[in-house]
Amino acid sequence: MKCAIVGATGKVGSMMLTCLKEFDIRFNELTLYASSHSAGNKIFFDNEEYVVKTLSKEEMEKGFDYILFSAGRQVSREYAPIASFAGSIVIDNSSAFRQESNIPLIVPEVNGALLKDYKGIISNPNCSTIQLVLLLKPLSTYRSIKKIILTTLQSVSGAGYKGIKELHNQRKGSTFQNTFPKQIDLNVIPQIGAISENSYCDEENKMSFEIKKILNDYTLDIVVTTVRVPVVYGHSESVYIEFSDEVYISDIKNIFSHSENVSYSEDYITPLDLGESNMSHVSRVRYGENRKSIVLWNVGHNVRLGAATNAIKILKNIVTNN
């Protein structure tokens, strides 16, 4: 099996390498790509040394069994179709293809059946979307979901190394601000991405669309507010869910306790508690305005569960079932 990672020197690309080993995915050949600025760098993985290559059209035309992309929307737009045309199955972590109707947006535990015999480009969802739909899927089989109102509190690593660096520099006294719309240290910013014509920012619009697409339910009423917070790793979400019929908190807790990749706790979990967890953590489950609604607290590791882990799970699903 021939594999490649595009964006191997980035935060998510590096985590993809870690997850490849953790999920025991074997390959005969591994090639690592990055921009010309990182080409020539050496990466040690699984007791071997790999020299990072420059990404190019010619390299993508070589054809691999699988290519993992984590180098941003523009890079994916340019090179993923070339790789796909050359016969590679592409798993793309960017937002480039998430809204394309003919490209599956996959969380394996939720809609992994779409991968059966599939060839082409596969989209990895938004980090905040992944941790949430892992909860929504089992709930939707229990009762029909009508409405979701959520507020995310997203860490700076969601913006990559540059987001982490900007927070750290500001904590040391720097006033330089470039990655985020306003200073992030000692602050919260209720905007992730540009503000659209509908007054929602890009991240809010993306989450609303992606939840509907992954659950294959475009009747859902969804309201999203996304907030950047001065936390390094871990995205948190306060979620209100309204159902068509009355629900029972004991049932909800039991569902979460027996759901794959969901960790339910009576004691609430914070980003600092996550460690290297690949689980979507749920706590503070209680009724909403009535017994047809609930409110909960959800936390997940955005670089692991929300990016690299899900991409590697997609890869493992294809390798195992196709």
C-alpha positions as CSV (number, residue, x, y, z in Angstrom):
1,M,0.0,0.0,0.0
2,K,1.4,3.4,-1.1
3,C,0.4,6.3,1.1
4,A,1.3,10.0,1.1
5,I,0.6,13.0,3.4
6,V,0.4,16.5,1.9
7,G,1.2,19.1,4.6
8,A,3.2,16.6,6.7
9,T,5.1,19.3,8.6
10,G,1.9,21.1,9.8
11,K,0.1,20.5,13.1
12,V,-2.5,18.1,11.7
13,G,-0.1,16.5,9.3
14,S,2.2,15.6,12.2
15,M,-0.7,14.2,14.1
16,M,-1.8,12.1,11.1
17,L,1.6,10.3,11.4
18,T,1.0,9.7,15.1
19,C,-2.5,8.3,14.4
20,L,-1.3,6.1,11.6
21,K,0.8,4.3,14.1
22,E,-1.8,4.3,16.8
23,F,-4.4,2.7,14.5
24,D,-1.8,0.2,13.3
25,I,-2.2,1.1,9.6
26,R,0.5,-0.6,7.6
27,F,1.9,0.6,4.3
28,N,4.7,-0.4,2.0
29,E,5.6,3.1,1.0
30,L,5.1,6.5,2.7
31,T,5.8,9.8,1.0
32,L,5.7,13.1,2.8
33,Y,5.0,16.5,1.1
34,A,5.0,20.1,2.1
35,S,5.6,23.5,0.6
36,S,9.0,24.5,-0.8
37,H,9.8,26.2,2.5
38,S,9.7,22.9,4.3
39,A,11.0,20.6,1.6
40,G,14.2,18.8,2.6
41,N,13.2,18.7,6.3
42,K,13.7,15.3,7.9
43,I,10.9,13.6,9.8
44,F,11.5,10.5,11.9
45,F,8.5,8.1,12.0
46,D,8.3,4.5,13.2
47,N,12.1,4.2,13.4
48,E,12.6,5.5,9.8
49,E,13.8,8.8,8.4
50,Y,11.7,10.5,5.8
51,V,12.9,13.5,3.7
52,V,10.0,15.9,3.0
53,K,9.4,16.5,-0.7
54,T,8.1,19.6,-2.5
55,L,4.4,19.3,-3.5
56,S,4.0,19.5,-7.3
57,K,1.7,18.5,-10.1
58,E,4.2,15.9,-11.3
59,E,4.3,14.3,-7.8
60,M,0.6,14.0,-7.6
61,E,0.4,12.4,-11.0
62,K,2.5,9.5,-9.8
63,G,-0.6,7.9,-8.2
64,F,-0.9,6.5,-4.7
65,D,-3.3,4.2,-3.1
66,Y,-4.2,6.9,-0.5
67,I,-3.3,10.6,0.0
68,L,-4.1,12.5,3.1
69,F,-4.3,16.3,2.5
70,S,-3.8,18.8,5.3
71,A,-2.3,21.9,3.7
72,G,-5.3,24.2,3.4
73,R,-8.1,24.9,1.0
74,Q,-6.2,26.4,-1.9
75,V,-3.6,23.6,-2.0
76,S,-6.4,21.0,-1.9
77,R,-8.3,22.8,-4.7
78,E,-5.3,22.7,-6.9
79,Y,-3.7,19.3,-6.2
80,A,-6.4,17.0,-4.9
81,P,-8.2,16.7,-8.3
82,I,-4.9,15.9,-10.0
83,A,-4.2,13.1,-7.4
84,S,-7.7,11.8,-7.8
85,F,-7.5,11.7,-11.5
86,A,-4.3,9.7,-11.2
87,G,-6.1,7.1,-9.3
88,S,-5.4,8.0,-5.7
89,I,-8.1,8.0,-3.0
90,V,-7.9,11.4,-1.4
91,I,-8.9,12.2,2.1
92,D,-8.9,16.0,2.4
93,N,-8.9,17.8,5.7
94,S,-9.6,21.3,4.3
95,S,-13.0,23.0,3.6
96,A,-12.3,22.8,-0.2
97,F,-14.9,20.1,-1.1
98,R,-17.2,19.8,1.9
99,Q,-20.1,21.5,0.2
100,E,-19.8,19.6,-3.1
101,S,-22.9,17.4,-3.5
102,N,-20.9,14.6,-5.2
103,I,-18.2,14.4,-2.6
104,P,-18.9,12.5,0.7
105,L,-18.4,14.3,4.0
106,I,-17.5,11.5,6.4
107,V,-17.5,10.7,10.0
108,P,-17.1,6.9,9.9
109,E,-19.3,6.1,12.9
110,V,-22.1,8.2,11.5
111,N,-22.1,7.8,7.7
112,G,-19.2,5.5,6.9
113,A,-21.4,3.3,4.8
114,L,-21.0,5.9,2.0
115,L,-17.3,4.8,1.7
116,K,-18.2,1.3,0.4
117,D,-16.5,0.9,-3.1
118,Y,-16.0,4.7,-3.3
119,K,-13.1,6.1,-5.3
120,G,-12.2,9.7,-5.5
121,I,-12.0,12.7,-3.0
122,I,-13.4,12.3,0.5
123,S,-13.9,15.4,2.7
124,N,-13.0,15.4,6.4
125,P,-15.5,17.7,8.3
126,N,-14.9,20.7,10.4
127,C,-13.4,19.9,13.8
128,S,-16.3,21.2,15.8
129,T,-18.8,19.3,13.6
130,I,-17.1,16.0,14.1
131,Q,-17.3,15.9,17.9
132,L,-20.9,17.0,17.7
133,V,-22.3,14.6,15.1
134,L,-20.9,11.7,17.1
135,L,-23.4,12.7,19.8
136,L,-26.3,13.6,17.5
137,K,-26.3,10.4,15.5
138,P,-27.3,8.0,18.4
139,L,-29.7,10.7,19.7
140,S,-31.4,10.9,16.3
141,T,-32.1,7.1,16.4
142,Y,-33.8,7.6,19.8
143,R,-35.9,10.6,18.9
144,S,-36.3,12.8,15.9
145,I,-34.2,16.0,16.3
146,K,-36.0,19.2,15.3
147,K,-33.7,22.0,16.4
148,I,-30.1,22.5,17.5
149,I,-28.7,25.7,19.0
150,L,-25.0,25.7,19.8
151,T,-22.2,27.9,20.9
152,T,-18.6,26.7,20.3
153,L,-15.6,27.8,22.2
154,Q,-12.7,27.0,19.9
155,S,-9.0,26.8,20.7
156,V,-6.3,28.7,18.9
157,S,-4.8,25.6,17.5
158,G,-7.8,25.5,15.2
159,A,-5.8,28.1,13.2
160,G,-2.7,26.0,13.2
161,Y,0.8,26.8,14.4
162,K,0.3,30.5,13.7
163,G,-2.6,30.7,16.1
164,I,-0.7,29.0,18.9
165,K,2.3,31.3,18.3
166,E,0.2,34.4,18.3
167,L,-1.4,33.5,21.6
168,H,1.9,32.7,23.2
169,N,3.5,35.9,21.9
170,Q,0.7,38.0,23.2
171,R,1.0,36.4,26.6
172,K,4.6,37.5,26.6
173,G,3.5,41.1,26.0
174,S,3.4,41.3,22.2
175,T,0.7,43.6,20.7
176,F,1.1,42.1,17.3
177,Q,-2.2,40.7,16.0
178,N,-2.6,39.1,12.6
179,T,-4.1,35.6,12.8
180,F,-7.3,36.6,14.6
181,P,-9.6,39.6,14.1
182,K,-8.8,41.0,17.6
183,Q,-6.3,40.2,20.4
184,I,-6.9,36.7,21.6
185,D,-5.0,36.7,24.9
186,L,-7.3,37.5,27.8
187,N,-10.1,37.8,25.3
188,V,-12.8,35.9,23.5
189,I,-13.7,36.6,19.8
190,P,-17.2,35.8,18.6
191,Q,-16.1,35.4,14.9
192,I,-14.2,32.6,13.1
193,G,-13.9,33.4,9.4
194,A,-15.3,36.3,7.4
195,I,-18.8,37.6,8.1
196,S,-21.2,36.5,5.3
197,E,-24.2,38.3,3.9
198,N,-26.5,36.5,6.2
199,S,-24.6,38.0,9.2
200,Y,-23.2,34.6,10.2
201,C,-19.4,34.0,9.9
202,D,-17.9,31.3,7.7
203,E,-17.4,28.8,10.6
204,E,-21.1,29.1,11.6
205,N,-22.4,28.6,8.1
206,K,-20.0,25.7,7.6
207,M,-21.1,23.9,10.8
208,S,-24.8,24.3,10.0
209,F,-24.4,22.9,6.5
210,E,-22.1,20.1,7.5
211,I,-24.3,18.8,10.3
212,K,-27.2,18.5,7.9
213,K,-25.2,16.8,5.2
214,I,-23.6,14.3,7.5
215,L,-26.9,13.4,9.2
216,N,-28.6,13.5,5.8
217,D,-31.3,15.7,7.3
218,Y,-31.8,19.1,5.7
219,T,-35.0,19.8,7.7
220,L,-33.0,20.5,10.9
221,D,-33.2,24.0,12.3
222,I,-29.7,24.9,13.4
223,V,-28.4,28.1,14.9
224,V,-24.6,28.4,15.5
225,T,-22.4,30.9,17.2
226,T,-18.6,30.2,17.0
227,V,-16.2,31.8,19.4
228,R,-12.4,31.7,19.5
229,V,-11.0,31.5,23.1
230,P,-7.5,31.6,24.5
231,V,-7.1,27.9,24.9
232,V,-4.3,26.0,23.1
233,Y,-6.0,22.6,22.4
234,G,-9.6,21.4,22.7
235,H,-12.9,22.7,21.4
236,S,-15.9,23.1,23.7
237,E,-19.5,23.4,22.8
238,S,-22.7,24.3,24.7
239,V,-25.5,22.5,22.9
240,Y,-29.3,22.8,23.1
241,I,-31.2,20.0,21.3
242,E,-34.9,20.0,20.7
243,F,-36.7,16.7,19.9
244,S,-40.1,15.9,18.3
245,D,-41.2,14.0,21.5
246,E,-40.5,13.8,25.2
247,V,-37.2,12.4,26.2
248,Y,-35.8,11.0,29.4
249,I,-32.5,12.1,30.8
250,S,-31.7,8.6,32.0
251,D,-32.1,7.3,28.5
252,I,-29.9,10.0,27.1
253,K,-27.1,9.2,29.5
254,N,-27.4,5.5,28.8
255,I,-27.2,6.2,25.1
256,F,-24.0,8.2,25.5
257,S,-22.5,5.6,27.8
258,H,-22.9,3.0,25.2
259,S,-22.0,5.0,22.1
260,E,-18.7,4.4,20.2
261,N,-16.2,7.2,20.6
262,V,-18.4,9.1,23.1
263,S,-17.3,9.4,26.7
264,Y,-20.0,10.4,29.2
265,S,-19.2,11.7,32.6
266,E,-21.2,13.1,35.5
267,D,-18.3,15.4,36.2
268,Y,-17.7,17.9,33.5
269,I,-14.7,17.7,31.3
270,T,-12.6,20.8,30.2
271,P,-10.0,21.2,27.5
272,L,-7.2,20.7,30.0
273,D,-8.6,17.3,30.9
274,L,-8.5,15.9,27.4
275,G,-4.8,14.9,27.2
276,E,-4.4,12.7,24.1
277,S,-8.1,11.6,24.0
278,N,-9.7,10.6,20.7
279,M,-13.2,10.6,22.3
280,S,-16.0,13.1,22.2
281,H,-16.7,14.0,25.8
282,V,-20.2,14.8,27.1
283,S,-21.2,16.0,30.5
284,R,-23.8,18.4,32.2
285,V,-26.7,16.7,30.5
286,R,-30.0,18.3,31.7
287,Y,-33.4,19.3,30.4
288,G,-33.9,22.4,28.3
289,E,-37.0,24.5,28.5
290,N,-39.2,21.4,28.6
291,R,-39.0,17.6,28.5
292,K,-38.6,17.7,24.7
293,S,-35.3,19.4,24.9
294,I,-31.9,18.9,26.5
295,V,-28.7,20.9,27.1
296,L,-25.3,19.5,27.3
297,W,-21.5,20.3,27.4
298,N,-19.3,18.7,24.8
299,V,-15.5,18.8,24.6
300,G,-13.1,17.2,22.0
301,H,-9.5,17.4,21.0
302,N,-9.6,19.5,17.8
303,V,-6.3,18.3,16.3
304,R,-6.9,14.7,17.2
305,L,-10.6,13.8,17.1
306,G,-11.5,16.9,15.0
307,A,-9.0,16.4,12.3
308,A,-6.2,13.7,12.2
309,T,-8.0,10.9,14.0
310,N,-11.1,11.2,11.9
311,A,-9.1,11.2,8.7
312,I,-7.2,8.1,9.8
313,K,-10.5,6.4,10.7
314,I,-11.7,7.2,7.2
315,L,-8.6,5.5,5.8
316,K,-8.9,2.5,8.1
317,N,-12.6,2.1,7.1
318,I,-11.7,2.0,3.4
319,V,-8.7,-0.3,3.9
320,T,-10.8,-2.7,6.1
321,N,-14.0,-2.8,4.1
322,N,-13.1,-2.3,0.5
